[in-house]
Amino acid sequence: MEVTLLEATADPEELVCKGARNDYSGEFVGGQSFEATMETVEGDDIEAKKETLIGHLLDHGHFGPFEHPQITFAVKGVSRSCMAQITRHRHVSFDVQSMRYVAFDDVDPEDVREGELVVTPPSATDPDWVGRNQKTGDVDEETVERRTEVFNDTIEHAVESYQELLDLGMPPEDARFVLPIGTKVNIVMSMNARMLMHVADMRAAADAQWEIRTLTEELLDLAADWCPITFAHYEEHMKNRKNRLAP
C-alpha cells in the first residue's frame, strides 16, 4: 500500500490550544495573539506551553479541542476487505475508487499472481505466519506452497472470468461480483485529530488484522509530523487503550 498526505490544517496544535483556552478564558481568543492566549500556561516558551496544555488535555480526557484540526490522506492499493473495516468509522469522510466506473480490463491475469490488482495476504506465502483465530501454527514448506498455488490460481481465474464477462458485454458494476475481496482499491479519507487517535485505538491494536494495522501505522507516521506533540504523547501514554477517544 501507499499512504500520502493530501491536505492538513496548518498549525494544528495552535488551533487545539486556542480551542481549549477559549473554554476557560474571560478574553476573546479571536481577538488576541496566541502568546496572550497561552500566557498563564506553564512553560518557558510557547512550545513548552503547548506541550504542557496538550498533555494536560489528553491526560484528563478533554478531547474536544482535538476535533478542530483536520487531515486528509490518499491511500493506494488496499484490499476491499481493509476498506470495509476502515469505512465503519462514522466520523471519517471517504471517497472510494468506484468499480462501477473503473474497469480493470487491461490487467494481465498472470500479473495478478505477482501482486497486480489483488492484495496477497502474508499467510498465503509465509510458512511462519500465524493470524488471529488461526487453528494451527506455522506450517511446512509443502503446505505453504500449496496455499500459494491455490490462492494464485483462484485470483488469476477470477480476473480472467471478470474480463471475459466484460468482453461478453456485462457492465463493470455487475462483472465485478466475481472479483475477490482482496481486490485493490484507492481511497481518500479525511478526519480530525481526535478521530485519528480513536481509529488508532481500534486499528493499531495487536488484535487488528495485519493490513489495517499497517495502514493505521502509516497514518500515525504522517500524523506525527503534522501534530508532533499530540501524537508523541498519544504514542507514549495512550496507544492501545481501546475506545478511550470514542466520539
VOPAGU-2260 file (C-alpha; in pm, 1 decimal, decimal comma):
REM VOPAGU-2260
SITE   aa  ch    i         X         Y         Z
SITE  MET   A    0       0,0       0,0       0,0
SITE  GLU   A    1      97,0     365,2     -26,9
SITE  VAL   A    2     -31,0     643,6     200,3
SITE  THR   A    3      11,3    1011,5     110,3
SITE  LEU   A    4     -82,8    1326,4     298,9
SITE  LEU   A    5    -309,6    1533,8      73,2
SITE  GLU   A    6    -411,6    1825,6     294,3
SITE  ALA   A    7    -399,9    1920,5     661,1
SITE  THR   A    8    -482,8    2209,6     891,9
SITE  ALA   A    9    -186,3    2442,7     927,5
SITE  ASP   A   10     -63,2    2492,4    1286,7
SITE  PRO   A   11    -298,5    2223,2    1417,0
SITE  GLU   A   12    -169,8    2226,5    1773,7
SITE  GLU   A   13    -200,5    2601,2    1797,8
SITE  LEU   A   14    -563,2    2556,1    1694,9
SITE  VAL   A   15    -612,0    2286,0    1961,8
SITE  CYS   A   16    -470,1    2519,4    2225,4
SITE  LYS   A   17    -685,0    2812,2    2115,4
SITE  GLY   A   18    -997,0    2596,5    2135,8
SITE  ALA   A   19    -905,0    2465,5    2478,4
SITE  ARG   A   20    -810,1    2805,9    2622,3
SITE  ASN   A   21   -1136,5    2953,4    2498,3
SITE  ASP   A   22   -1323,1    2734,8    2747,3
SITE  TYR   A   23   -1157,6    2898,9    3048,2
SITE  SER   A   24   -1073,4    3245,4    2920,1
SITE  GLY   A   25   -1256,6    3566,0    3000,7
SITE  GLU   A   26   -1098,5    3719,6    2692,4
SITE  PHE   A   27   -1195,9    3652,1    2331,9
SITE  VAL   A   28    -927,1    3425,1    2183,1
SITE  GLY   A   29   -1013,1    3550,1    1835,8
SITE  GLY   A   30    -906,6    3899,9    1931,3
SITE  GLN   A   31    -566,0    3838,4    2087,7
SITE  SER   A   32    -228,4    3692,7    1997,5
SITE  PHE   A   33    -151,7    3326,4    2057,6
SITE  GLU   A   34     111,2    3432,5    2311,1
SITE  ALA   A   35    -154,6    3621,4    2508,0
SITE  THR   A   36    -391,0    3326,3    2488,3
SITE  MET   A   37    -122,8    3099,1    2635,5
SITE  GLU   A   38      12,5    3347,7    2888,7
SITE  THR   A   39     -98,4    3163,5    3202,8
SITE  VAL   A   40       2,1    2815,6    3080,3
SITE  GLU   A   41     314,5    2673,5    3243,3
SITE  GLY   A   42     627,3    2669,6    3026,9
SITE  ASP   A   43     941,0    2867,5    2947,6
SITE  ASP   A   44     845,5    2930,4    2583,3
SITE  ILE   A   45     548,1    2884,9    2353,6
SITE  GLU   A   46     643,5    2529,9    2252,9
SITE  ALA   A   47     676,7    2425,9    2616,6
SITE  LYS   A   48     339,2    2583,4    2692,7
SITE  LYS   A   49     179,9    2391,1    2405,0
SITE  GLU   A   50     332,3    2069,3    2534,8
SITE  THR   A   51     200,1    2138,3    2884,6
SITE  LEU   A   52    -152,8    2214,5    2768,5
SITE  ILE   A   53    -181,9    1933,8    2513,5
SITE  GLY   A   54     -51,5    1678,1    2761,9
SITE  HIS   A   55    -299,1    1802,4    3022,1
SITE  LEU   A   56    -589,3    1778,2    2777,7
SITE  LEU   A   57    -505,7    1422,8    2673,2
SITE  ASP   A   58    -435,0    1301,0    3026,8
SITE  HIS   A   59    -765,0    1439,8    3156,7
SITE  GLY   A   60    -986,9    1323,1    2872,6
SITE  HIS   A   61   -1059,3    1670,4    2733,4
SITE  PHE   A   62   -1062,8    1551,6    2372,3
SITE  GLY   A   63   -1298,8    1806,6    2217,4
SITE  PRO   A   64   -1029,0    2056,9    2112,5
SITE  PHE   A   65    -864,0    1783,5    1903,2
SITE  GLU   A   66   -1170,6    1776,3    1678,7
SITE  HIS   A   67   -1079,6    2113,1    1522,9
SITE  PRO   A   68    -770,2    2018,9    1314,8
SITE  GLN   A   69    -848,2    1817,0    1001,5
SITE  ILE   A   70    -625,1    1592,8     791,6
SITE  THR   A   71    -680,9    1421,4     455,0
SITE  PHE   A   72    -494,5    1114,0     328,2
SITE  ALA   A   73    -479,5     938,2      -8,5
SITE  VAL   A   74    -445,1     561,4      29,3
SITE  LYS   A   75    -337,2     345,2    -263,6
SITE  GLY   A   76    -375,8     -27,8    -307,3
SITE  VAL   A   77    -554,1    -163,0      -1,1
SITE  SER   A   78    -791,5    -454,4     -26,5
SITE  ARG   A   79   -1167,9    -426,1     -31,5
SITE  SER   A   80   -1154,7    -617,9     296,1
SITE  CYS   A   81    -943,7    -343,4     454,1
SITE  MET   A   82   -1172,3     -80,2     303,6
SITE  ALA   A   83   -1475,6    -245,2     463,3
SITE  GLN   A   84   -1308,7    -221,8     804,5
SITE  ILE   A   85   -1187,7     138,6     786,7
SITE  THR   A   86   -1515,5     271,4     645,7
SITE  ARG   A   87   -1701,7     151,0     954,7
SITE  HIS   A   88   -1571,3     457,6    1137,4
SITE  ARG   A   89   -1862,7     701,6    1127,5
SITE  HIS   A   90   -1674,6    1027,0    1179,1
SITE  VAL   A   91   -1433,5     979,1     888,8
SITE  SER   A   92   -1520,6    1103,9     539,3
SITE  PHE   A   93   -1437,5     878,8     243,9
SITE  ASP   A   94   -1418,2     879,7    -132,1
SITE  VAL   A   95   -1357,5     529,8    -268,5
SITE  GLN   A   96   -1244,4     430,1    -617,1
SITE  SER   A   97   -1551,9     301,3    -798,2
SITE  MET   A   98   -1557,5     -40,5    -962,6
SITE  ARG   A   99   -1872,5      68,3   -1145,9
SITE  TYR   A  100   -1687,3     332,8   -1344,9
SITE  VAL   A  101   -1330,3     199,1   -1337,5
SITE  ALA   A  102   -1281,8    -127,4   -1527,6
SITE  PHE   A  103    -970,7    -345,5   -1498,2
SITE  ASP   A  104    -987,8    -486,7   -1848,1
SITE  ASP   A  105    -621,5    -415,5   -1926,4
SITE  VAL   A  106    -472,1    -609,4   -1633,2
SITE  ASP   A  107    -283,0    -922,1   -1735,9
SITE  PRO   A  108    -428,7   -1206,5   -1525,8
SITE  GLU   A  109     -82,1   -1361,7   -1499,4
SITE  ASP   A  110      45,3   -1042,1   -1334,1
SITE  VAL   A  111    -217,2   -1084,5   -1063,0
SITE  ARG   A  112      -8,6   -1372,4    -932,6
SITE  GLU   A  113     273,8   -1122,4    -871,6
SITE  GLY   A  114      61,0    -870,7    -679,2
SITE  GLU   A  115    -113,5    -675,6    -953,6
SITE  LEU   A  116    -474,0    -578,4    -869,6
SITE  VAL   A  117    -514,7    -815,2    -572,0
SITE  VAL   A  118    -353,6    -795,4    -226,9
SITE  THR   A  119    -179,2   -1118,6    -127,2
SITE  PRO   A  120    -208,9   -1190,7     246,8
SITE  PRO   A  121     112,4   -1297,7     424,0
SITE  SER   A  122     -36,5   -1632,3     524,2
SITE  ALA   A  123     -53,5   -1730,1     156,4
SITE  THR   A  124     325,2   -1728,6     122,2
SITE  ASP   A  125     481,5   -1723,9     471,3
SITE  PRO   A  126     500,4   -2061,6     650,0
SITE  ASP   A  127     567,6   -1890,1     984,5
SITE  TRP   A  128     270,7   -1655,0     969,6
SITE  VAL   A  129      12,0   -1703,1    1243,4
SITE  GLY   A  130    -304,5   -1496,1    1223,4
SITE  ARG   A  131    -585,3   -1428,3    1467,1
SITE  ASN   A  132    -831,5   -1716,4    1513,9
SITE  GLN   A  133    -595,6   -1949,0    1327,1
SITE  LYS   A  134    -645,1   -2304,4    1448,0
SITE  THR   A  135    -288,2   -2414,8    1375,4
SITE  GLY   A  136      51,4   -2251,6    1399,0
SITE  ASP   A  137     327,1   -2240,9    1140,4
SITE  VAL   A  138     317,5   -2495,9     858,6
SITE  ASP   A  139     570,5   -2684,9     649,3
SITE  GLU   A  140     701,2   -2564,1     315,0
SITE  GLU   A  141     488,2   -2809,5     118,3
SITE  THR   A  142     169,2   -2678,1     278,3
SITE  VAL   A  143     253,5   -2313,2     217,1
SITE  GLU   A  144     348,2   -2389,7    -143,8
SITE  ARG   A  145       4,3   -2542,6    -189,1
SITE  ARG   A  146    -157,9   -2240,9     -21,6
SITE  THR   A  147      26,3   -2010,0    -261,3
SITE  GLU   A  148     -75,8   -2219,0    -561,6
SITE  VAL   A  149    -443,6   -2232,4    -462,2
SITE  PHE   A  150    -454,6   -1860,6    -383,5
SITE  ASN   A  151    -281,6   -1752,9    -704,4
SITE  ASP   A  152    -482,5   -1989,1    -924,5
SITE  THR   A  153    -806,3   -1860,5    -772,4
SITE  ILE   A  154    -735,8   -1488,8    -813,6
SITE  GLU   A  155    -598,0   -1535,9   -1165,3
SITE  HIS   A  156    -908,3   -1728,4   -1267,2
SITE  ALA   A  157   -1130,9   -1463,6   -1107,2
SITE  VAL   A  158    -968,8   -1185,0   -1309,2
SITE  GLU   A  159    -990,2   -1392,4   -1628,2
SITE  SER   A  160   -1360,7   -1451,0   -1563,2
SITE  TYR   A  161   -1417,4   -1081,1   -1487,3
SITE  GLN   A  162   -1254,7    -975,6   -1812,7
SITE  GLU   A  163   -1445,1   -1238,6   -2010,5
SITE  LEU   A  164   -1771,5   -1107,9   -1867,9
SITE  LEU   A  165   -1672,3    -756,5   -1976,7
SITE  ASP   A  166   -1598,7    -890,7   -2325,7
SITE  LEU   A  167   -1943,3   -1050,7   -2325,1
SITE  GLY   A  168   -2099,0    -711,6   -2263,7
SITE  MET   A  169   -2167,1    -731,7   -1891,5
SITE  PRO   A  170   -2135,9    -387,2   -1727,2
SITE  PRO   A  171   -1841,1    -340,3   -1489,6
SITE  GLU   A  172   -2080,2    -287,4   -1197,1
SITE  ASP   A  173   -2204,4    -645,3   -1244,9
SITE  ALA   A  174   -1888,4    -816,1   -1369,4
SITE  ARG   A  175   -1708,8    -703,2   -1052,2
SITE  PHE   A  176   -1914,2    -951,3    -848,0
SITE  VAL   A  177   -1668,0   -1229,0    -940,8
SITE  LEU   A  178   -1360,4   -1038,6    -819,4
SITE  PRO   A  179   -1214,6   -1134,6    -479,8
SITE  ILE   A  180   -1246,2    -928,8    -161,7
SITE  GLY   A  181    -870,0    -878,7    -186,4
SITE  THR   A  182    -909,4    -660,8    -497,5
SITE  LYS   A  183    -711,1    -339,3    -453,4
SITE  VAL   A  184    -882,7      -3,4    -414,8
SITE  ASN   A  185    -773,9     358,4    -371,9
SITE  ILE   A  186    -927,9     576,2    -100,1
SITE  VAL   A  187    -928,5     941,6       1,5
SITE  MET   A  188   -1012,7     983,3     369,3
SITE  SER   A  189   -1046,8    1285,7     599,1
SITE  MET   A  190   -1078,7    1305,1     976,1
SITE  ASN   A  191    -996,0    1520,7    1273,2
SITE  ALA   A  192    -707,6    1456,0    1511,9
SITE  ARG   A  193    -928,4    1305,5    1779,7
SITE  MET   A  194   -1082,5    1062,2    1532,1
SITE  LEU   A  195    -740,3     959,4    1407,3
SITE  MET   A  196    -641,3     867,9    1761,9
SITE  HIS   A  197    -964,4     673,9    1800,4
SITE  VAL   A  198    -900,4     487,4    1473,3
SITE  ALA   A  199    -553,3     407,2    1603,6
SITE  ASP   A  200    -701,0     281,9    1931,9
SITE  MET   A  201    -906,6      30,8    1736,1
SITE  ARG   A  202    -696,1     -48,5    1431,9
SITE  ALA   A  203    -335,4     -35,2    1551,3
SITE  ALA   A  204    -414,3    -279,5    1831,0
SITE  ALA   A  205    -246,9    -618,9    1839,2
SITE  ASP   A  206    -572,9    -798,9    1762,2
SITE  ALA   A  207    -643,5    -592,4    1448,5
SITE  GLN   A  208    -596,5    -754,7    1109,2
SITE  TRP   A  209    -244,5    -714,7     966,9
SITE  GLU   A  210    -342,9    -495,0     670,4
SITE  ILE   A  211    -547,5    -234,4     853,6
SITE  ARG   A  212    -286,3    -230,9    1130,1
SITE  THR   A  213     -21,9    -147,4     868,9
SITE  LEU   A  214    -246,9     122,7     722,3
SITE  THR   A  215    -305,1     278,2    1063,6
SITE  GLU   A  216      64,7     284,3    1146,0
SITE  GLU   A  217     126,6     466,0     815,1
SITE  LEU   A  218    -138,5     723,0     910,3
SITE  LEU   A  219      22,6     770,2    1250,4
SITE  ASP   A  220     366,2     822,2    1095,0
SITE  LEU   A  221     230,3    1110,7     887,7
SITE  ALA   A  222      33,2    1246,4    1182,9
SITE  ALA   A  223     349,5    1251,7    1393,8
SITE  ASP   A  224     495,0    1513,5    1159,0
SITE  TRP   A  225     167,9    1705,6    1145,5
SITE  CYS   A  226      84,9    1712,7    1518,9
SITE  PRO   A  227     414,9    1615,9    1682,9
SITE  ILE   A  228     331,1    1696,8    2045,8
SITE  THR   A  229     -10,8    1532,1    2029,3
SITE  PHE   A  230      94,4    1208,3    1866,8
SITE  ALA   A  231     416,0    1175,1    2066,0
SITE  HIS   A  232     203,8    1191,4    2382,3
SITE  TYR   A  233     -50,4     950,9    2232,5
SITE  GLU   A  234     222,2     703,3    2135,7
SITE  GLU   A  235     387,5     710,9    2476,5
SITE  HIS   A  236      91,6     728,5    2710,3
SITE  MET   A  237    -232,4     632,3    2537,0
SITE  LYS   A  238    -188,5     391,3    2247,7
SITE  ASN   A  239    -365,6      52,7    2273,2
SITE  ARG   A  240    -619,1     170,6    2532,8
SITE  LYS   A  241    -922,8      78,5    2326,7
SITE  ASN   A  242   -1218,2     316,7    2291,8
SITE  ARG   A  243   -1065,4     586,5    2509,3
SITE  LEU   A  244   -1129,4     850,4    2244,8
SITE  ALA   A  245   -1455,9     724,1    2100,6
SITE  PRO   A  246   -1668,8    1021,6    1988,9
